[in-house]
Amino acid sequence: MKNEEVARVAQRYAVSVPQLSIRYCLQLGLLPLPRSADPAHLRANAEVDFTITEEDMDLLRGVEPIADYGDHRAMTIYGGRRDVRSLLALARGTLRSRVRPQRGR
C-alpha cells in the first residue's frame, strides 16, 4: 500500500489506497475480502461507489508486483511467485477461470 503510483491514482478519485484496491478488484469481477477491527475502516471499505476509468485500470494492471512481503512471506497467500503471477494473469484477463458463469442470471 506504499506504491506512489497507486497513491496518485487514489488521490485522483479522492479515496484511500485501500478503497481504490477494493474498487479495482470489484471492477475485475473479483471478490475482495478486506478486513479490519476498526469500525471506521470497515465503513470506509464499503464506500467504493465510484468507477475507475479504463485508462487507470490499465495503469493499475501494470503495477509491478511486490517483490518481498517481509515477515508475512510465510503466509500461504504470499507463498511464491507462481501465485502472484497467476493473480496478475487473472487481473490482466490472460488466465481463464475454471468457474464458468451461470447462464440466465
A tleap script that builds the chain and sets N, CA, C and O, in Angstrom:
source leaprc.protein.ff14SB
mol = sequence {
  NMET LYS ASN GLU GLU VAL ALA ARG VAL ALA
  GLN ARG TYR ALA VAL SER VAL PRO GLN LEU
  SER ILE ARG TYR CYS LEU GLN LEU GLY LEU
  LEU PRO LEU PRO ARG SER ALA ASP PRO ALA
  HIE LEU ARG ALA ASN ALA GLU VAL ASP PHE
  THR ILE THR GLU GLU ASP MET ASP LEU LEU
  ARG GLY VAL GLU PRO ILE ALA ASP TYR GLY
  ASP HIE ARG ALA MET THR ILE TYR GLY GLY
  ARG ARG ASP VAL ARG SER LEU LEU ALA LEU
  ALA ARG GLY THR LEU ARG SER ARG VAL ARG
  PRO GLN ARG GLY CARG
}
set mol.1.N position { 0.815 -1.196 0.000 }
set mol.1.CA position { 0.000 0.000 0.000 }
set mol.1.C position { 0.862 1.264 0.000 }
set mol.1.O position { 0.372 2.370 0.229 }
set mol.2.N position { 2.143 1.073 -0.260 }
set mol.2.CA position { 3.057 2.213 -0.254 }
set mol.2.C position { 3.496 2.620 -1.648 }
set mol.2.O position { 4.402 3.440 -1.794 }
set mol.3.N position { 2.873 2.066 -2.668 }
set mol.3.CA position { 3.238 2.373 -4.045 }
set mol.3.C position { 2.766 3.788 -4.390 }
set mol.3.O position { 1.579 4.100 -4.304 }
set mol.4.N position { 3.725 4.639 -4.782 }
set mol.4.CA position { 3.400 6.046 -5.054 }
set mol.4.C position { 2.481 6.207 -6.257 }
set mol.4.O position { 1.620 7.087 -6.269 }
set mol.5.N position { 2.658 5.372 -7.259 }
set mol.5.CA position { 1.816 5.448 -8.452 }
set mol.5.C position { 0.356 5.140 -8.099 }
set mol.5.O position { -0.562 5.816 -8.564 }
set mol.6.N position { 0.161 4.122 -7.281 }
set mol.6.CA position { -1.190 3.760 -6.843 }
set mol.6.C position { -1.767 4.868 -5.966 }
set mol.6.O position { -2.952 5.186 -6.062 }
set mol.7.N position { -0.938 5.449 -5.119 }
set mol.7.CA position { -1.395 6.540 -4.251 }
set mol.7.C position { -1.859 7.742 -5.079 }
set mol.7.O position { -2.839 8.399 -4.729 }
set mol.8.N position { -1.150 8.027 -6.181 }
set mol.8.CA position { -1.558 9.148 -7.049 }
set mol.8.C position { -2.916 8.868 -7.697 }
set mol.8.O position { -3.746 9.769 -7.817 }
set mol.9.N position { -3.139 7.624 -8.112 }
set mol.9.CA position { -4.434 7.268 -8.701 }
set mol.9.C position { -5.529 7.432 -7.649 }
set mol.9.O position { -6.597 7.967 -7.946 }
set mol.10.N position { -5.276 6.981 -6.435 }
set mol.10.CA position { -6.264 7.118 -5.354 }
set mol.10.C position { -6.576 8.592 -5.099 }
set mol.10.O position { -7.731 8.950 -4.868 }
set mol.11.N position { -5.562 9.441 -5.140 }
set mol.11.CA position { -5.780 10.877 -4.935 }
set mol.11.C position { -6.695 11.457 -6.007 }
set mol.11.O position { -7.527 12.315 -5.714 }
set mol.12.N position { -6.549 10.998 -7.240 }
set mol.12.CA position { -7.404 11.497 -8.332 }
set mol.12.C position { -8.878 11.237 -8.056 }
set mol.12.O position { -9.736 12.013 -8.476 }
set mol.13.N position { -9.174 10.155 -7.356 }
set mol.13.CA position { -10.564 9.804 -7.054 }
set mol.13.C position { -10.970 10.250 -5.641 }
set mol.13.O position { -12.094 10.006 -5.204 }
set mol.14.N position { -10.049 10.899 -4.944 }
set mol.14.CA position { -10.284 11.361 -3.567 }
set mol.14.C position { -10.703 10.209 -2.653 }
set mol.14.O position { -11.633 10.328 -1.856 }
set mol.15.N position { -9.983 9.085 -2.795 }
set mol.15.CA position { -10.232 7.915 -1.957 }
set mol.15.C position { -8.902 7.419 -1.398 }
set mol.15.O position { -7.834 7.858 -1.824 }
set mol.16.N position { -8.983 6.507 -0.445 }
set mol.16.CA position { -7.768 5.915 0.115 }
set mol.16.C position { -7.267 4.803 -0.805 }
set mol.16.O position { -8.002 4.332 -1.672 }
set mol.17.N position { -6.032 4.392 -0.615 }
set mol.17.CA position { -5.475 3.292 -1.397 }
set mol.17.C position { -6.275 2.006 -1.150 }
set mol.17.O position { -6.554 1.278 -2.103 }
set mol.18.N position { -6.652 1.704 0.108 }
set mol.18.CA position { -7.491 0.511 0.303 }
set mol.18.C position { -8.828 0.596 -0.452 }
set mol.18.O position { -9.277 -0.404 -1.014 }
set mol.19.N position { -9.459 1.757 -0.471 }
set mol.19.CA position { -10.716 1.908 -1.210 }
set mol.19.C position { -10.484 1.692 -2.713 }
set mol.19.O position { -11.278 1.028 -3.380 }
set mol.20.N position { -9.405 2.250 -3.230 }
set mol.20.CA position { -9.077 2.061 -4.641 }
set mol.20.C position { -8.830 0.582 -4.927 }
set mol.20.O position { -9.276 0.063 -5.950 }
set mol.21.N position { -8.131 -0.088 -4.036 }
set mol.21.CA position { -7.829 -1.508 -4.215 }
set mol.21.C position { -9.101 -2.349 -4.230 }
set mol.21.O position { -9.232 -3.273 -5.034 }
set mol.22.N position { -10.019 -2.033 -3.355 }
set mol.22.CA position { -11.294 -2.756 -3.303 }
set mol.22.C position { -12.074 -2.529 -4.594 }
set mol.22.O position { -12.591 -3.474 -5.188 }
set mol.23.N position { -12.155 -1.268 -5.025 }
set mol.23.CA position { -12.885 -0.953 -6.264 }
set mol.23.C position { -12.243 -1.644 -7.465 }
set mol.23.O position { -12.942 -2.158 -8.338 }
set mol.24.N position { -10.909 -1.656 -7.505 }
set mol.24.CA position { -10.172 -2.309 -8.583 }
set mol.24.C position { -10.558 -3.789 -8.666 }
set mol.24.O position { -10.842 -4.300 -9.749 }
set mol.25.N position { -10.567 -4.460 -7.543 }
set mol.25.CA position { -10.950 -5.879 -7.513 }
set mol.25.C position { -12.383 -6.063 -8.001 }
set mol.25.O position { -12.661 -6.971 -8.785 }
set mol.26.N position { -13.285 -5.210 -7.544 }
set mol.26.CA position { -14.682 -5.324 -7.957 }
set mol.26.C position { -14.827 -5.154 -9.472 }
set mol.26.O position { -15.584 -5.882 -10.113 }
set mol.27.N position { -14.103 -4.198 -10.033 }
set mol.27.CA position { -14.197 -3.971 -11.475 }
set mol.27.C position { -13.580 -5.105 -12.285 }
set mol.27.O position { -13.914 -5.287 -13.456 }
set mol.28.N position { -12.676 -5.871 -11.662 }
set mol.28.CA position { -12.115 -7.045 -12.321 }
set mol.28.C position { -13.050 -8.248 -12.202 }
set mol.28.O position { -12.808 -9.297 -12.799 }
set mol.29.N position { -14.121 -8.082 -11.422 }
set mol.29.CA position { -15.041 -9.192 -11.210 }
set mol.29.C position { -14.589 -10.116 -10.100 }
set mol.29.O position { -15.074 -11.242 -9.984 }
set mol.30.N position { -13.656 -9.644 -9.282 }
set mol.30.CA position { -13.161 -10.430 -8.156 }
set mol.30.C position { -13.889 -10.014 -6.885 }
set mol.30.O position { -14.482 -8.937 -6.826 }
set mol.31.N position { -13.841 -10.853 -5.890 }
set mol.31.CA position { -14.468 -10.555 -4.613 }
set mol.31.C position { -13.385 -10.227 -3.597 }
set mol.31.O position { -12.742 -11.129 -3.060 }
set mol.32.N position { -13.178 -8.936 -3.328 }
set mol.32.CA position { -12.168 -8.569 -2.327 }
set mol.32.C position { -12.687 -8.904 -0.933 }
set mol.32.O position { -13.885 -8.801 -0.668 }
set mol.33.N position { -11.801 -9.295 -0.064 }
set mol.33.CA position { -12.170 -9.628 1.310 }
set mol.33.C position { -11.345 -8.780 2.279 }
set mol.33.O position { -10.461 -9.297 2.963 }
set mol.34.N position { -11.636 -7.474 2.336 }
set mol.34.CA position { -10.882 -6.620 3.263 }
set mol.34.C position { -11.271 -6.947 4.694 }
set mol.34.O position { -12.394 -7.368 4.969 }
set mol.35.N position { -10.339 -6.751 5.583 }
set mol.35.CA position { -10.665 -6.991 6.982 }
set mol.35.C position { -10.083 -5.870 7.836 }
set mol.35.O position { -9.063 -5.262 7.509 }
set mol.36.N position { -10.766 -5.631 8.922 }
set mol.36.CA position { -10.323 -4.607 9.854 }
set mol.36.C position { -11.100 -4.763 11.141 }
set mol.36.O position { -12.260 -5.174 11.131 }
set mol.37.N position { -10.467 -4.440 12.236 }
set mol.37.CA position { -11.150 -4.432 13.528 }
set mol.37.C position { -11.647 -3.027 13.857 }
set mol.37.O position { -12.390 -2.836 14.820 }
set mol.38.N position { -11.240 -2.056 13.065 }
set mol.38.CA position { -11.593 -0.661 13.297 }
set mol.38.C position { -12.906 -0.332 12.571 }
set mol.38.O position { -12.965 -0.419 11.345 }
set mol.39.N position { -13.956 0.045 13.312 }
set mol.39.CA position { -15.241 0.359 12.676 }
set mol.39.C position { -15.150 1.444 11.603 }
set mol.39.O position { -15.871 1.388 10.607 }
set mol.40.N position { -14.282 2.416 11.792 }
set mol.40.CA position { -14.126 3.482 10.796 }
set mol.40.C position { -13.553 2.918 9.498 }
set mol.40.O position { -13.972 3.312 8.410 }
set mol.41.N position { -12.602 2.002 9.611 }
set mol.41.CA position { -12.032 1.379 8.414 }
set mol.41.C position { -13.065 0.501 7.724 }
set mol.41.O position { -13.126 0.465 6.495 }
set mol.42.N position { -13.868 -0.199 8.493 }
set mol.42.CA position { -14.926 -1.035 7.918 }
set mol.42.C position { -15.895 -0.181 7.093 }
set mol.42.O position { -16.276 -0.554 5.983 }
set mol.43.N position { -16.283 0.962 7.649 }
set mol.43.CA position { -17.182 1.869 6.920 }
set mol.43.C position { -16.515 2.396 5.662 }
set mol.43.O position { -17.129 2.431 4.596 }
set mol.44.N position { -15.255 2.807 5.784 }
set mol.44.CA position { -14.528 3.348 4.626 }
set mol.44.C position { -14.391 2.287 3.532 }
set mol.44.O position { -14.491 2.599 2.345 }
set mol.45.N position { -14.163 1.036 3.933 }
set mol.45.CA position { -14.016 -0.042 2.951 }
set mol.45.C position { -15.293 -0.252 2.144 }
set mol.45.O position { -15.240 -0.764 1.026 }
set mol.46.N position { -16.421 0.131 2.689 }
set mol.46.CA position { -17.696 -0.035 1.986 }
set mol.46.C position { -18.008 1.157 1.069 }
set mol.46.O position { -18.920 1.073 0.246 }
set mol.47.N position { -17.281 2.237 1.198 }
set mol.47.CA position { -17.525 3.444 0.406 }
set mol.47.C position { -16.718 3.400 -0.894 }
set mol.47.O position { -15.727 4.110 -1.061 }
set mol.48.N position { -17.175 2.549 -1.798 }
set mol.48.CA position { -16.468 2.377 -3.072 }
set mol.48.C position { -17.421 2.592 -4.250 }
set mol.48.O position { -17.369 1.877 -5.251 }
set mol.49.N position { -18.286 3.588 -4.108 }
set mol.49.CA position { -19.282 3.866 -5.147 }
set mol.49.C position { -18.739 4.863 -6.188 }
set mol.49.O position { -19.330 5.915 -6.434 }
set mol.50.N position { -17.615 4.502 -6.779 }
set mol.50.CA position { -17.013 5.275 -7.861 }
set mol.50.C position { -16.540 4.262 -8.900 }
set mol.50.O position { -16.489 3.063 -8.627 }
set mol.51.N position { -16.203 4.737 -10.067 }
set mol.51.CA position { -15.735 3.855 -11.137 }
set mol.51.C position { -14.355 4.307 -11.577 }
set mol.51.O position { -14.128 5.489 -11.836 }
set mol.52.N position { -13.448 3.368 -11.659 }
set mol.52.CA position { -12.093 3.646 -12.127 }
set mol.52.C position { -12.119 3.634 -13.657 }
set mol.52.O position { -12.644 2.702 -14.266 }
set mol.53.N position { -11.555 4.665 -14.267 }
set mol.53.CA position { -11.540 4.731 -15.738 }
set mol.53.C position { -10.724 3.576 -16.308 }
set mol.53.O position { -9.879 3.002 -15.622 }
set mol.54.N position { -10.983 3.247 -17.554 }
set mol.54.CA position { -10.237 2.153 -18.205 }
set mol.54.C position { -8.751 2.487 -18.278 }
set mol.54.O position { -7.900 1.606 -18.153 }
set mol.55.N position { -8.449 3.761 -18.480 }
set mol.55.CA position { -7.037 4.190 -18.521 }
set mol.55.C position { -6.349 3.896 -17.187 }
set mol.55.O position { -5.232 3.379 -17.166 }
set mol.56.N position { -7.014 4.225 -16.073 }
set mol.56.CA position { -6.431 3.962 -14.760 }
set mol.56.C position { -6.415 2.462 -14.447 }
set mol.56.O position { -5.496 1.981 -13.784 }
set mol.57.N position { -7.422 1.722 -14.916 }
set mol.57.CA position { -7.409 0.264 -14.735 }
set mol.57.C position { -6.185 -0.324 -15.429 }
set mol.57.O position { -5.516 -1.193 -14.869 }
set mol.58.N position { -5.885 0.139 -16.638 }
set mol.58.CA position { -4.704 -0.335 -17.360 }
set mol.58.C position { -3.437 0.004 -16.591 }
set mol.58.O position { -2.526 -0.817 -16.484 }
set mol.59.N position { -3.384 1.218 -16.058 }
set mol.59.CA position { -2.223 1.635 -15.277 }
set mol.59.C position { -2.062 0.720 -14.056 }
set mol.59.O position { -0.955 0.268 -13.760 }
set mol.60.N position { -3.153 0.452 -13.358 }
set mol.60.CA position { -3.096 -0.396 -12.164 }
set mol.60.C position { -2.727 -1.839 -12.520 }
set mol.60.O position { -2.011 -2.498 -11.766 }
set mol.61.N position { -3.207 -2.328 -13.653 }
set mol.61.CA position { -2.845 -3.684 -14.090 }
set mol.61.C position { -1.340 -3.802 -14.323 }
set mol.61.O position { -0.767 -4.882 -14.177 }
set mol.62.N position { -0.711 -2.700 -14.681 }
set mol.62.CA position { 0.712 -2.713 -14.981 }
set mol.62.C position { 1.621 -2.461 -13.795 }
set mol.62.O position { 2.842 -2.439 -13.950 }
set mol.63.N position { 1.054 -2.271 -12.619 }
set mol.63.CA position { 1.874 -2.006 -11.434 }
set mol.63.C position { 2.711 -3.246 -11.124 }
set mol.63.O position { 2.210 -4.370 -11.151 }
set mol.64.N position { 3.986 -3.025 -10.830 }
set mol.64.CA position { 4.906 -4.108 -10.502 }
set mol.64.C position { 4.446 -4.812 -9.226 }
set mol.64.O position { 4.100 -4.148 -8.249 }
set mol.65.N position { 4.439 -6.135 -9.222 }
set mol.65.CA position { 4.046 -6.855 -8.004 }
set mol.65.C position { 5.060 -6.646 -6.885 }
set mol.65.O position { 6.224 -6.338 -7.142 }
set mol.66.N position { 4.625 -6.812 -5.675 }
set mol.66.CA position { 5.509 -6.679 -4.520 }
set mol.66.C position { 6.515 -7.817 -4.560 }
set mol.66.O position { 6.135 -8.983 -4.658 }
set mol.67.N position { 7.799 -7.483 -4.483 }
set mol.67.CA position { 8.852 -8.494 -4.592 }
set mol.67.C position { 9.079 -9.228 -3.281 }
set mol.67.O position { 9.417 -10.412 -3.291 }
set mol.68.N position { 8.902 -8.556 -2.160 }
set mol.68.CA position { 9.183 -9.187 -0.869 }
set mol.68.C position { 8.141 -8.737 0.150 }
set mol.68.O position { 7.970 -7.544 0.397 }
set mol.69.N position { 7.462 -9.693 0.725 }
set mol.69.CA position { 6.438 -9.396 1.725 }
set mol.69.C position { 7.002 -9.374 3.141 }
set mol.69.O position { 6.238 -9.320 4.104 }
set mol.70.N position { 8.316 -9.414 3.282 }
set mol.70.CA position { 8.946 -9.329 4.586 }
set mol.70.C position { 8.519 -10.458 5.497 }
set mol.70.O position { 8.535 -11.625 5.104 }
set mol.71.N position { 8.137 -10.114 6.712 }
set mol.71.CA position { 7.755 -11.112 7.712 }
set mol.71.C position { 6.515 -11.895 7.317 }
set mol.71.O position { 6.272 -12.971 7.863 }
set mol.72.N position { 5.726 -11.383 6.385 }
set mol.72.CA position { 4.474 -12.037 6.006 }
set mol.72.C position { 4.647 -13.024 4.854 }
set mol.72.O position { 3.664 -13.607 4.397 }
set mol.73.N position { 5.858 -13.220 4.382 }
set mol.73.CA position { 6.083 -14.089 3.229 }
set mol.73.C position { 5.738 -15.548 3.500 }
set mol.73.O position { 5.553 -16.317 2.557 }
set mol.74.N position { 5.646 -15.945 4.763 }
set mol.74.CA position { 5.325 -17.337 5.095 }
set mol.74.C position { 3.826 -17.624 4.964 }
set mol.74.O position { 3.423 -18.787 4.945 }
set mol.75.N position { 3.005 -16.588 4.875 }
set mol.75.CA position { 1.568 -16.795 4.741 }
set mol.75.C position { 1.273 -17.398 3.378 }
set mol.75.O position { 1.917 -17.042 2.391 }
set mol.76.N position { 0.309 -18.306 3.313 }
set mol.76.CA position { 0.054 -19.042 2.081 }
set mol.76.C position { -0.331 -18.145 0.914 }
set mol.76.O position { -0.003 -18.464 -0.229 }
set mol.77.N position { -1.009 -17.045 1.160 }
set mol.77.CA position { -1.407 -16.179 0.051 }
set mol.77.C position { -0.198 -15.537 -0.616 }
set mol.77.O position { -0.243 -15.176 -1.792 }
set mol.78.N position { 0.879 -15.400 0.147 }
set mol.78.CA position { 2.105 -14.820 -0.388 }
set mol.78.C position { 3.130 -15.912 -0.667 }
set mol.78.O position { 4.332 -15.647 -0.661 }
set mol.79.N position { 2.674 -17.122 -0.909 }
set mol.79.CA position { 3.527 -18.295 -0.952 }
set mol.79.C position { 4.472 -18.444 -2.113 }
set mol.79.O position { 5.162 -19.461 -2.185 }
set mol.80.N position { 4.550 -17.534 -2.996 }
set mol.80.CA position { 5.538 -17.702 -4.047 }
set mol.80.C position { 5.180 -16.967 -5.319 }
set mol.80.O position { 4.082 -16.432 -5.468 }
set mol.81.N position { 6.135 -16.954 -6.231 }
set mol.81.CA position { 5.976 -16.222 -7.478 }
set mol.81.C position { 4.836 -16.761 -8.322 }
set mol.81.O position { 4.113 -15.993 -8.957 }
set mol.82.N position { 4.670 -18.080 -8.332 }
set mol.82.CA position { 3.626 -18.647 -9.175 }
set mol.82.C position { 2.260 -18.115 -8.769 }
set mol.82.O position { 1.432 -17.826 -9.633 }
set mol.83.N position { 2.012 -17.981 -7.483 }
set mol.83.CA position { 0.738 -17.454 -7.017 }
set mol.83.C position { 0.541 -16.013 -7.481 }
set mol.83.O position { -0.531 -15.663 -7.973 }
set mol.84.N position { 1.550 -15.190 -7.330 }
set mol.84.CA position { 1.465 -13.785 -7.720 }
set mol.84.C position { 1.271 -13.677 -9.226 }
set mol.84.O position { 0.460 -12.877 -9.691 }
set mol.85.N position { 2.001 -14.467 -9.983 }
set mol.85.CA position { 1.867 -14.412 -11.441 }
set mol.85.C position { 0.483 -14.857 -11.883 }
set mol.85.O position { -0.082 -14.286 -12.816 }
set mol.86.N position { -0.069 -15.866 -11.225 }
set mol.86.CA position { -1.415 -16.323 -11.571 }
set mol.86.C position { -2.437 -15.229 -11.310 }
set mol.86.O position { -3.338 -15.012 -12.120 }
set mol.87.N position { -2.302 -14.534 -10.174 }
set mol.87.CA position { -3.231 -13.451 -9.860 }
set mol.87.C position { -3.096 -12.315 -10.868 }
set mol.87.O position { -4.097 -11.737 -11.291 }
set mol.88.N position { -1.868 -11.996 -11.251 }
set mol.88.CA position { -1.669 -10.938 -12.236 }
set mol.88.C position { -2.247 -11.338 -13.587 }
set mol.88.O position { -2.856 -10.514 -14.270 }
set mol.89.N position { -2.062 -12.596 -13.977 }
set mol.89.CA position { -2.629 -13.069 -15.245 }
set mol.89.C position { -4.145 -12.992 -15.201 }
set mol.89.O position { -4.779 -12.618 -16.187 }
set mol.90.N position { -4.728 -13.345 -14.062 }
set mol.90.CA position { -6.174 -13.258 -13.911 }
set mol.90.C position { -6.624 -11.801 -14.025 }
set mol.90.O position { -7.621 -11.503 -14.681 }
set mol.91.N position { -5.888 -10.903 -13.386 }
set mol.91.CA position { -6.233 -9.482 -13.430 }
set mol.91.C position { -6.120 -8.929 -14.850 }
set mol.91.O position { -6.897 -8.062 -15.252 }
set mol.92.N position { -5.161 -9.430 -15.591 }
set mol.92.CA position { -4.972 -8.953 -16.967 }
set mol.92.C position { -5.894 -9.651 -17.951 }
set mol.92.O position { -5.957 -9.279 -19.123 }
set mol.93.N position { -6.606 -10.656 -17.478 }
set mol.93.CA position { -7.542 -11.359 -18.342 }
set mol.93.C position { -6.899 -12.423 -19.208 }
set mol.93.O position { -7.515 -12.907 -20.158 }
set mol.94.N position { -5.656 -12.796 -18.890 }
set mol.94.CA position { -4.973 -13.799 -19.701 }
set mol.94.C position { -5.039 -15.193 -19.092 }
set mol.94.O position { -4.569 -16.154 -19.701 }
set mol.95.N position { -5.610 -15.317 -17.913 }
set mol.95.CA position { -5.792 -16.619 -17.277 }
set mol.95.C position { -7.279 -16.884 -17.212 }
set mol.95.O position { -8.027 -16.063 -16.681 }
set mol.96.N position { -7.712 -17.975 -17.722 }
set mol.96.CA position { -9.136 -18.292 -17.711 }
set mol.96.C position { -9.525 -18.926 -16.397 }
set mol.96.O position { -8.839 -19.807 -15.879 }
set mol.97.N position { -10.618 -18.469 -15.881 }
set mol.97.CA position { -11.132 -19.024 -14.629 }
set mol.97.C position { -11.682 -20.418 -14.884 }
set mol.97.O position { -12.206 -20.697 -15.963 }
set mol.98.N position { -11.563 -21.284 -13.902 }
set mol.98.CA position { -12.122 -22.633 -14.019 }
set mol.98.C position { -13.609 -22.644 -13.706 }
set mol.98.O position { -14.299 -23.627 -13.978 }
set mol.99.N position { -14.096 -21.566 -13.140 }
set mol.99.CA position { -15.511 -21.472 -12.802 }
set mol.99.C position { -16.224 -20.831 -13.986 }
set mol.99.O position { -15.846 -19.746 -14.427 }
set mol.100.N position { -17.224 -21.480 -14.485 }
set mol.100.CA position { -17.970 -20.937 -15.620 }
set mol.100.C position { -19.174 -20.154 -15.118 }
set mol.100.O position { -19.873 -20.610 -14.213 }
set mol.101.N position { -19.425 -18.987 -15.691 }
set mol.101.CA position { -20.584 -18.198 -15.253 }
set mol.101.C position { -21.882 -18.947 -15.575 }
set mol.101.O position { -21.994 -19.639 -16.587 }
set mol.102.N position { -22.848 -18.782 -14.681 }
set mol.102.CA position { -24.149 -19.406 -14.903 }
set mol.102.C position { -24.930 -18.567 -15.901 }
set mol.102.O position { -24.910 -17.338 -15.842 }
set mol.103.N position { -25.606 -19.225 -16.801 }
set mol.103.CA position { -26.396 -18.505 -17.793 }
set mol.103.C position { -27.765 -18.178 -17.235 }
set mol.103.O position { -28.288 -18.875 -16.366 }
set mol.104.N position { -28.333 -17.102 -17.754 }
set mol.104.CA position { -29.698 -16.726 -17.379 }
set mol.104.C position { -29.816 -15.973 -16.074 }
set mol.104.O position { -30.903 -15.860 -15.508 }
set mol.105.N position { -28.702 -15.460 -15.599 }
set mol.105.CA position { -28.756 -14.692 -14.353 }
set mol.105.C position { -28.354 -13.271 -14.574 }
set mol.105.O position { -28.342 -12.479 -13.632 }
savepdb mol mol.pdb
quit
